[in-house]
Amino acid sequence: MRPTSEMPLHLGVYAATGALAIVHTHSVAATALSTLTDELPAIHYQVAMFGGPVAVAPYATYGSEELARNVVAALRERTACLMASHGAATTGPDLRSALTGSRYLEWLCEVYLRALAAAGPHRAPRLLPADEVALVAGRLAGYGQRASFS
């Protein structure tokens, strides 16, 4: 079996980020949004799980070293990015985390696309300020049930 044509992208991300897992998709909402904008802004507090607004890596041919470089740059200080006219990538310390991130990223892209459509040409969706995203990021770090087995 031959390795994926995206081997340069995956190896580049692993080397640059320290991630132990990558999920790379061509999901509909992420791909559609990647054709419209340079960033998925703070439309909802869940962007905090990625480190803040999610960048769109500039377009480059799939499988190319240029795409790998663009994605690595877009992931700087983030755990997700969109790839212009291509799809999305999420990273994590394990496959479950990267996959969960992928699902949330697709949801956020869908929310933003719907908000843009509803807003029309004369309005813009309401965005959260950076300090709120930072506050939520801190809260998400300790979010969830903690089991005690003592």
Number of C-alpha atoms within 10 A of each C-alpha: 3 4 6 10 11 16 14 18 24 20 12 18 24 16 12 13 16 11 17 15 19 25 20 21 18 16 16 15 20 30 20 19 23 26 16 13 13 16 16 23 20 22 18 15 20 20 25 23 21 21 18 22 23 24 23 28 26 19 17 18 11 15 15 15 16 16 22 23 19 21 28 21 18 21 25 14 12 21 22 31 31 34 29 25 20 21 23 26 25 28 29 21 12 12 16 14 17 23 20 14 24 25 14 17 27 21 15 22 24 17 15 21 19 13 16 14 13 12 13 10 8 5 11 12 17 12 11 15 12 13 9 13 21 17 12 19 20 13 12 14 10 9 10 8 6 7 6 5 4 3
